[in-house]
Amino acid sequence: MHTRTIQTDRLNQQILEAGAGPLVLLIHGFPELSISWRAQVGALAAAGYRAVAPDMRGYGGTDKPADAAAYGVLDLVGDMVDLVRALGETSCIVVGHDFGASVAWHCALTRPDLFRAVFCLSVPFQPRRPKGPPTAALAAITRRAGLGQIYISQFQAPDAHQPFDADPATALRKAFYAYDGATPDGRQSTGFFPEGQTLLSTIPDDASLPPWMTEAHFAEYVAAFSGGGFKPPVDWYRNLDANWAVTAFLQDARIGVPAAFAVGERDPVRHYAGPAEAGLKDWAPGLRIQQVIPGAGHWIQQERPEDVNRLLLGFLGQLSDPSQ
Protein backbone atom coordinates (compact mmCIF):
# COMPACT_ATOMS: atom_id res chain seq x y z
CA MET A 1 0.00 0.00 0.00
CA HIS A 2 1.51 3.30 -1.03
CA THR A 3 0.65 6.92 -1.72
CA ARG A 4 1.54 8.84 -4.87
CA THR A 5 0.36 11.83 -6.88
CA ILE A 6 -1.07 11.27 -10.33
CA GLN A 7 -1.75 14.00 -12.88
CA THR A 8 -5.12 13.88 -14.61
CA ASP A 9 -6.61 16.25 -17.17
CA ARG A 10 -7.48 18.94 -14.63
CA LEU A 11 -5.96 18.02 -11.28
CA ASN A 12 -3.04 16.57 -9.44
CA GLN A 13 -4.70 13.84 -7.40
CA GLN A 14 -3.10 12.11 -4.45
CA ILE A 15 -4.05 8.46 -4.28
CA LEU A 16 -3.63 5.54 -1.91
CA GLU A 17 -3.29 2.29 -3.84
CA ALA A 18 -2.41 -1.38 -3.58
CA GLY A 19 -2.87 -4.60 -5.47
CA ALA A 20 -3.29 -5.75 -9.05
CA GLY A 21 -6.38 -6.90 -10.90
CA PRO A 22 -9.78 -5.35 -11.65
CA LEU A 23 -9.90 -1.73 -10.52
CA VAL A 24 -11.98 -0.73 -7.49
CA LEU A 25 -12.21 3.03 -6.92
CA LEU A 26 -13.03 4.20 -3.37
CA ILE A 27 -14.49 7.71 -2.88
CA HIS A 28 -14.48 9.29 0.58
CA GLY A 29 -16.87 11.86 2.04
CA PHE A 30 -16.81 14.71 4.58
CA PRO A 31 -14.59 15.22 6.51
CA GLU A 32 -12.45 12.29 5.46
CA LEU A 33 -9.53 11.37 3.21
CA SER A 34 -8.19 8.48 1.18
CA ILE A 35 -6.80 7.03 4.43
CA SER A 36 -10.38 6.39 5.54
CA TRP A 37 -10.28 3.36 3.21
CA ARG A 38 -7.08 1.69 4.43
CA ALA A 39 -8.85 -1.42 5.67
CA GLN A 40 -10.66 -1.82 2.36
CA VAL A 41 -7.58 -1.11 0.23
CA GLY A 42 -5.71 -3.85 2.09
CA ALA A 43 -8.53 -6.37 1.87
CA LEU A 44 -9.17 -5.71 -1.82
CA ALA A 45 -5.50 -6.03 -2.70
CA ALA A 46 -5.28 -9.34 -0.82
CA ALA A 47 -8.32 -10.59 -2.73
CA GLY A 48 -6.85 -9.87 -6.16
CA TYR A 49 -8.10 -6.38 -6.94
CA ARG A 50 -6.39 -3.09 -7.74
CA ALA A 51 -7.70 -0.74 -5.05
CA VAL A 52 -7.32 3.03 -5.49
CA ALA A 53 -8.59 5.63 -3.01
CA PRO A 54 -8.04 9.28 -3.99
CA ASP A 55 -8.01 12.35 -1.83
CA MET A 56 -10.96 14.01 -3.53
CA ARG A 57 -10.90 17.48 -5.09
CA GLY A 58 -10.37 20.01 -2.27
CA TYR A 59 -9.04 17.44 0.20
CA GLY A 60 -5.65 16.33 1.47
CA GLY A 61 -2.91 16.13 -1.13
CA THR A 62 -5.16 16.78 -4.13
CA ASP A 63 -5.51 20.19 -5.80
CA LYS A 64 -7.96 22.67 -4.27
CA PRO A 65 -9.47 25.11 -6.78
CA ALA A 66 -10.26 28.47 -5.21
CA ASP A 67 -13.64 28.96 -6.90
CA ALA A 68 -16.54 27.49 -4.91
CA ALA A 69 -18.32 26.69 -8.18
CA ALA A 70 -15.55 24.21 -9.04
CA TYR A 71 -16.96 21.61 -6.63
CA GLY A 72 -20.14 20.59 -8.44
CA VAL A 73 -21.15 16.97 -8.83
CA LEU A 74 -20.32 16.87 -12.55
CA ASP A 75 -16.80 18.13 -11.78
CA LEU A 76 -16.43 15.44 -9.13
CA VAL A 77 -17.66 12.71 -11.46
CA GLY A 78 -15.36 14.07 -14.16
CA ASP A 79 -12.42 13.80 -11.79
CA MET A 80 -13.13 10.10 -11.35
CA VAL A 81 -13.45 9.57 -15.10
CA ASP A 82 -10.10 11.32 -15.55
CA LEU A 83 -8.53 9.24 -12.78
CA VAL A 84 -9.63 5.91 -14.25
CA ARG A 85 -8.13 6.89 -17.60
CA ALA A 86 -4.90 8.18 -16.00
CA LEU A 87 -4.57 4.83 -14.23
CA GLY A 88 -4.62 3.15 -17.63
CA GLU A 89 -7.95 1.41 -17.02
CA THR A 90 -11.13 1.27 -19.10
CA SER A 91 -13.63 0.27 -16.40
CA CYS A 92 -13.96 -0.11 -12.65
CA ILE A 93 -16.25 -0.77 -9.72
CA VAL A 94 -16.93 2.44 -7.79
CA VAL A 95 -17.42 2.55 -4.02
CA GLY A 96 -18.53 5.65 -2.13
CA HIS A 97 -19.19 6.80 1.43
CA ASP A 98 -21.13 9.84 2.69
CA PHE A 99 -20.93 12.64 0.08
CA GLY A 100 -18.63 10.30 -1.81
CA ALA A 101 -21.63 7.97 -2.12
CA SER A 102 -23.52 10.69 -3.97
CA VAL A 103 -20.57 11.04 -6.33
CA ALA A 104 -20.39 7.26 -6.80
CA TRP A 105 -24.13 6.98 -7.53
CA HIS A 106 -23.75 9.71 -10.16
CA CYS A 107 -20.70 8.00 -11.64
CA ALA A 108 -22.83 4.91 -12.21
CA LEU A 109 -25.82 6.96 -13.38
CA THR A 110 -23.95 9.00 -15.99
CA ARG A 111 -21.18 6.63 -17.17
CA PRO A 112 -22.34 3.02 -16.81
CA ASP A 113 -19.92 2.12 -19.60
CA LEU A 114 -17.02 3.07 -17.34
CA PHE A 115 -18.38 2.41 -13.84
CA ARG A 116 -19.77 -1.09 -14.24
CA ALA A 117 -21.02 -1.54 -10.67
CA VAL A 118 -21.56 0.65 -7.59
CA PHE A 119 -21.38 -0.06 -3.86
CA CYS A 120 -22.35 2.79 -1.52
CA LEU A 121 -22.19 3.30 2.22
CA SER A 122 -24.32 5.46 4.51
CA VAL A 123 -26.06 7.65 1.90
CA PRO A 124 -28.61 6.03 -0.44
CA PHE A 125 -29.24 7.34 -3.92
CA GLN A 126 -31.18 10.61 -3.75
CA PRO A 127 -33.24 11.04 -6.94
CA ARG A 128 -33.57 14.54 -8.33
CA ARG A 129 -36.70 16.33 -7.12
CA PRO A 130 -38.59 17.96 -10.00
CA LYS A 131 -40.16 20.66 -7.80
CA GLY A 132 -37.15 22.88 -7.24
CA PRO A 133 -33.67 23.24 -5.72
CA PRO A 134 -33.04 21.11 -2.63
CA THR A 135 -31.80 23.62 -0.05
CA ALA A 136 -35.04 25.63 0.05
CA ALA A 137 -37.12 22.45 0.27
CA LEU A 138 -34.90 21.06 3.02
CA ALA A 139 -35.10 24.27 5.04
CA ALA A 140 -38.90 24.35 4.69
CA ILE A 141 -39.29 20.74 5.78
CA THR A 142 -37.02 21.34 8.77
CA ARG A 143 -38.98 24.41 9.86
CA ARG A 144 -42.34 22.70 9.50
CA ALA A 145 -41.11 19.82 11.63
CA GLY A 146 -39.90 22.22 14.32
CA LEU A 147 -36.35 20.93 14.05
CA GLY A 148 -34.63 24.31 13.89
CA GLN A 149 -31.87 24.16 11.30
CA ILE A 150 -29.91 21.41 9.57
CA TYR A 151 -26.17 21.72 9.04
CA ILE A 152 -26.59 21.35 5.25
CA SER A 153 -28.54 24.62 5.20
CA GLN A 154 -26.02 26.38 7.43
CA PHE A 155 -23.18 25.18 5.19
CA GLN A 156 -24.57 27.38 2.40
CA ALA A 157 -23.26 30.49 4.19
CA PRO A 158 -19.95 31.82 2.81
CA ASP A 159 -18.36 31.74 6.28
CA ALA A 160 -19.71 28.33 7.35
CA HIS A 161 -16.26 26.74 7.24
CA GLN A 162 -14.69 29.25 9.63
CA PRO A 163 -15.63 27.50 12.92
CA PHE A 164 -13.92 24.38 11.56
CA ASP A 165 -10.82 26.25 10.44
CA ALA A 166 -10.52 28.02 13.81
CA ASP A 167 -9.61 24.72 15.52
CA PRO A 168 -9.38 21.77 13.11
CA ALA A 169 -8.46 19.26 15.82
CA THR A 170 -11.52 20.08 17.93
CA ALA A 171 -13.80 20.20 14.90
CA LEU A 172 -12.66 16.81 13.66
CA ARG A 173 -12.80 15.21 17.10
CA LYS A 174 -16.36 16.47 17.58
CA ALA A 175 -17.44 15.35 14.10
CA PHE A 176 -16.07 11.83 14.47
CA TYR A 177 -17.55 11.52 17.99
CA ALA A 178 -21.01 12.87 17.17
CA TYR A 179 -21.59 10.53 14.23
CA ASP A 180 -20.02 7.38 15.68
CA GLY A 181 -22.00 4.28 16.56
CA ALA A 182 -20.37 3.94 19.99
CA THR A 183 -21.50 7.41 21.10
CA PRO A 184 -24.43 7.15 23.54
CA ASP A 185 -27.96 8.20 22.69
CA GLY A 186 -28.46 11.88 23.41
CA ARG A 187 -24.84 12.70 22.62
CA GLN A 188 -24.91 11.80 18.96
CA SER A 189 -25.75 14.66 16.60
CA THR A 190 -28.91 14.38 14.55
CA GLY A 191 -27.65 17.05 12.16
CA PHE A 192 -30.40 19.39 13.37
CA PHE A 193 -29.87 22.17 15.90
CA PRO A 194 -31.59 25.33 17.20
CA GLU A 195 -31.36 28.60 15.31
CA GLY A 196 -28.34 30.59 16.45
CA GLN A 197 -26.25 27.46 17.06
CA THR A 198 -23.79 25.65 14.81
CA LEU A 199 -23.17 21.96 14.32
CA LEU A 200 -19.99 22.15 16.38
CA SER A 201 -21.51 24.21 19.20
CA THR A 202 -24.13 21.52 19.83
CA ILE A 203 -21.59 18.70 20.18
CA PRO A 204 -20.26 18.20 23.74
CA ASP A 205 -16.89 19.79 24.43
CA ASP A 206 -15.74 16.60 26.16
CA ALA A 207 -16.17 14.61 22.94
CA SER A 208 -13.53 11.89 22.69
CA LEU A 209 -12.10 9.96 19.79
CA PRO A 210 -14.14 6.92 18.71
CA PRO A 211 -12.86 3.50 19.86
CA TRP A 212 -11.51 2.69 16.39
CA MET A 213 -9.60 5.98 15.96
CA THR A 214 -5.99 5.94 17.16
CA GLU A 215 -4.17 9.14 18.05
CA ALA A 216 -1.76 8.58 15.16
CA HIS A 217 -4.60 8.13 12.66
CA PHE A 218 -6.36 11.20 14.01
CA ALA A 219 -3.16 13.23 13.68
CA GLU A 220 -3.15 12.48 9.93
CA TYR A 221 -6.59 14.06 9.58
CA VAL A 222 -5.63 17.07 11.68
CA ALA A 223 -2.49 17.69 9.62
CA ALA A 224 -4.38 17.45 6.32
CA PHE A 225 -7.22 19.77 7.31
CA SER A 226 -4.94 22.21 9.11
CA GLY A 227 -2.98 22.55 5.88
CA GLY A 228 -5.80 22.54 3.34
CA GLY A 229 -8.64 24.09 5.33
CA PHE A 230 -12.34 23.28 5.34
CA LYS A 231 -13.52 25.76 2.72
CA PRO A 232 -13.05 23.43 -0.28
CA PRO A 233 -14.81 20.48 1.42
CA VAL A 234 -17.71 22.71 2.50
CA ASP A 235 -17.86 24.07 -1.06
CA TRP A 236 -19.19 20.63 -2.06
CA TYR A 237 -22.32 21.47 -0.04
CA ARG A 238 -22.53 24.98 -1.47
CA ASN A 239 -23.13 23.42 -4.89
CA LEU A 240 -26.26 21.46 -4.00
CA ASP A 241 -28.62 23.84 -5.80
CA ALA A 242 -26.24 24.18 -8.73
CA ASN A 243 -26.08 20.38 -8.92
CA TRP A 244 -29.86 20.30 -9.17
CA ALA A 245 -29.77 22.79 -12.02
CA VAL A 246 -27.13 20.99 -14.10
CA THR A 247 -28.61 17.50 -13.66
CA ALA A 248 -32.01 18.23 -15.23
CA PHE A 249 -31.03 15.79 -17.98
CA LEU A 250 -30.96 13.04 -15.33
CA GLN A 251 -34.54 13.62 -14.14
CA ASP A 252 -36.17 10.22 -13.43
CA ALA A 253 -33.05 8.35 -14.60
CA ARG A 254 -32.35 5.07 -12.87
CA ILE A 255 -29.09 3.31 -12.08
CA GLY A 256 -28.71 0.47 -14.52
CA VAL A 257 -25.57 -1.24 -13.25
CA PRO A 258 -25.40 -3.78 -10.38
CA ALA A 259 -25.57 -1.99 -7.04
CA ALA A 260 -25.17 -2.57 -3.30
CA PHE A 261 -25.81 -0.45 -0.23
CA ALA A 262 -24.95 -0.70 3.46
CA VAL A 263 -25.69 1.64 6.35
CA GLY A 264 -25.03 1.65 10.08
CA GLU A 265 -28.06 1.07 12.27
CA ARG A 266 -27.10 4.08 14.43
CA ASP A 267 -25.95 6.36 11.63
CA PRO A 268 -27.34 9.86 12.37
CA VAL A 269 -27.54 10.55 8.63
CA ARG A 270 -30.57 8.25 8.60
CA HIS A 271 -32.49 11.05 10.34
CA TYR A 272 -32.58 12.93 7.04
CA ALA A 273 -31.39 10.55 4.29
CA GLY A 274 -33.09 7.44 5.65
CA PRO A 275 -36.41 7.65 3.76
CA ALA A 276 -34.53 7.09 0.49
CA GLU A 277 -33.42 3.67 1.77
CA ALA A 278 -36.95 2.29 1.46
CA GLY A 279 -37.25 3.13 -2.22
CA LEU A 280 -33.70 2.36 -3.24
CA LYS A 281 -34.64 -0.71 -5.27
CA ASP A 282 -36.97 1.43 -7.39
CA TRP A 283 -34.08 3.69 -8.42
CA ALA A 284 -31.44 0.96 -8.62
CA PRO A 285 -33.24 -2.07 -10.08
CA GLY A 286 -29.97 -4.00 -10.08
CA LEU A 287 -29.64 -3.69 -6.28
CA ARG A 288 -28.18 -6.98 -5.04
CA ILE A 289 -27.32 -6.15 -1.43
CA GLN A 290 -29.03 -3.81 1.03
CA GLN A 291 -27.71 -4.26 4.55
CA VAL A 292 -28.13 -2.50 7.90
CA ILE A 293 -25.15 -3.17 10.17
CA PRO A 294 -26.33 -3.42 13.80
CA GLY A 295 -24.89 -0.85 16.18
CA ALA A 296 -22.71 0.85 13.58
CA GLY A 297 -22.66 4.61 13.08
CA HIS A 298 -21.69 6.81 10.17
CA TRP A 299 -17.97 6.02 9.78
CA ILE A 300 -18.94 2.54 8.80
CA GLN A 301 -15.92 1.41 6.80
CA GLN A 302 -13.64 2.41 9.69
CA GLU A 303 -15.95 1.37 12.53
CA ARG A 304 -16.80 -2.05 11.08
CA PRO A 305 -14.13 -2.89 8.51
CA GLU A 306 -14.71 -6.64 8.73
CA ASP A 307 -18.43 -6.28 8.01
CA VAL A 308 -17.89 -3.82 5.16
CA ASN A 309 -15.11 -5.90 3.63
CA ARG A 310 -17.27 -9.04 3.80
CA LEU A 311 -20.15 -7.30 2.03
CA LEU A 312 -17.90 -5.62 -0.53
CA LEU A 313 -16.00 -8.76 -1.43
CA GLY A 314 -19.26 -10.72 -1.56
CA PHE A 315 -20.69 -8.17 -3.98
CA LEU A 316 -17.58 -8.27 -6.15
CA GLY A 317 -17.76 -12.07 -6.13
CA GLN A 318 -21.32 -11.90 -7.47
CA LEU A 319 -20.15 -9.71 -10.33
CA SER A 320 -17.59 -12.30 -11.42
CA ASP A 321 -20.02 -15.23 -11.06
CA PRO A 322 -22.53 -15.27 -13.93
CA SER A 323 -24.81 -17.65 -12.01
CA GLN A 324 -25.59 -15.00 -9.37
Secondary structure by P-SEA (a helix, b strand, c coil): cbbbbbbcccccccbbbbbbcbbbbbbbccccccccaaaaaaaaaaaccbbbbcccccccccccccccccccaaaaaaaaaaaaaaaccccbbbbbcaaaaaaaaaaaacccccccbbbbccccccccccccccaaaaaaaaaaaccccccccccccccccccccccaaaaaaaaaaaacccccccccccccccccccccccccccccccccccaaaaaaaaaaaaacccccccccccaaaaaaaaacccccccccccbbbbbbccccccccccccccccccccccccbbbbbcccccccccccaaaaaaaaaaaaaaaacccc
